[in-house]
Amino acid sequence: MNEKIIRQYYSAYEKKDWHMLELILADNFTFTSPAGDNRIDLKVYKERCWPNAANTKKFDLEKVIVAGDDALVTYNGWTNDGRLFRNTELFKLKDGKIISNECFFGTGVSFPNNQAKK
């Protein structure tokens, strides 16, 4: 069940479907990343991070490891213009919802709206 929820998270970005994402994020969801996001709440996440969906073409999930209510995902993400971003994300889930996501940037542009070159 938790792996399905994790895969839905990435699918929502590919489909640009906020409602689909909102259904699997807990009301007390937090997001952390090296881009200055320190346990931001759902409202700030929607304002700051969700706009990246517009420039996200697809995710190739390389590793999805689920252990109880923890999930670790490493992926290659692709922007609409073919740029690569590679990250690892640590998810915490509870009662069928994602309660937190801690993103670790890897090689590439780091996140879809970054202006780095191909």
C-alpha positions in Angstrom: 0.0 0.0 0.0 2.7 2.5 0.9 4.7 1.8 -2.3 1.5 2.6 -4.3 1.1 5.9 -2.4 4.8 6.8 -3.2 4.3 6.0 -6.9 1.1 8.1 -6.9 3.2 11.1 -5.6 5.4 11.1 -8.6 2.5 10.4 -11.0 0.7 13.5 -9.7 3.7 15.6 -10.8 3.8 13.9 -14.2 0.1 14.5 -14.7 0.2 18.0 -13.1 -2.7 17.0 -10.9 -2.6 18.8 -7.5 -5.9 17.1 -6.4 -4.3 13.7 -6.9 -1.3 14.8 -4.8 -3.4 16.5 -2.1 -5.4 13.2 -1.5 -2.2 11.4 -0.4 -0.5 14.2 1.6 -1.4 14.5 5.3 -2.8 17.8 6.6 0.3 18.1 8.7 2.7 17.3 5.8 6.2 18.8 5.8 8.8 19.1 3.2 12.6 19.6 3.6 15.2 20.2 0.9 18.6 21.9 0.5 16.9 24.8 -1.4 16.0 26.4 2.0 12.9 24.4 2.7 13.1 23.4 6.4 10.0 21.4 7.2 7.7 23.7 5.3 4.0 23.0 5.6 1.5 22.0 3.0 0.5 25.5 2.1 4.0 26.7 1.5 4.9 23.5 -0.3 2.0 24.1 -2.7 3.2 27.7 -3.3 6.9 27.0 -3.5 7.3 23.4 -4.9 4.2 22.5 -6.8 4.9 25.0 -9.6 7.8 22.7 -10.5 5.2 20.2 -11.9 4.6 22.5 -14.9 8.2 21.9 -16.0 8.4 18.2 -15.0 8.0 15.7 -17.8 8.7 12.3 -16.0 10.3 10.4 -13.3 12.3 7.2 -13.7 12.2 5.6 -10.3 15.5 3.8 -9.9 15.0 2.5 -6.3 11.9 2.3 -4.2 12.6 0.9 -0.8 9.7 0.6 1.6 10.1 -0.5 5.2 6.9 -0.1 7.2 5.9 3.6 7.2 9.3 4.7 5.8 10.2 4.9 2.1 13.4 5.8 0.3 13.3 6.7 -3.4 16.1 7.5 -5.8 15.1 8.7 -9.2 16.1 10.5 -12.4 13.7 13.3 -13.2 13.4 14.9 -16.6 12.2 18.4 -17.4 10.1 19.2 -20.4 13.2 20.5 -22.2 15.2 17.3 -21.5 17.3 18.3 -18.5 18.1 15.7 -15.9 17.7 16.1 -12.1 18.6 13.2 -9.8 17.4 13.1 -6.2 16.8 10.8 -3.3 13.8 11.4 -1.1 13.0 10.0 2.3 9.3 9.7 3.0 7.4 9.1 6.2 3.9 7.8 6.0 1.1 7.3 8.5 -2.5 6.0 8.0 -2.2 5.9 4.2 -0.9 9.5 3.9 2.6 11.0 3.4 3.4 13.0 6.5 6.9 14.2 5.4 9.3 14.2 2.5 13.0 15.0 2.9 14.6 15.6 -0.5 18.4 15.3 -1.1 19.6 16.8 -4.4 21.9 14.8 -6.6 23.6 15.5 -9.9 21.9 17.5 -12.6 19.9 20.7 -12.2 18.6 19.6 -8.8 15.1 20.7 -9.3 13.0 21.5 -12.4 12.9 25.3 -12.3 16.7 25.6 -11.7 18.3 27.5 -14.6 21.4 25.2 -14.9 22.4 24.2 -18.4 21.9 20.7 -19.8 
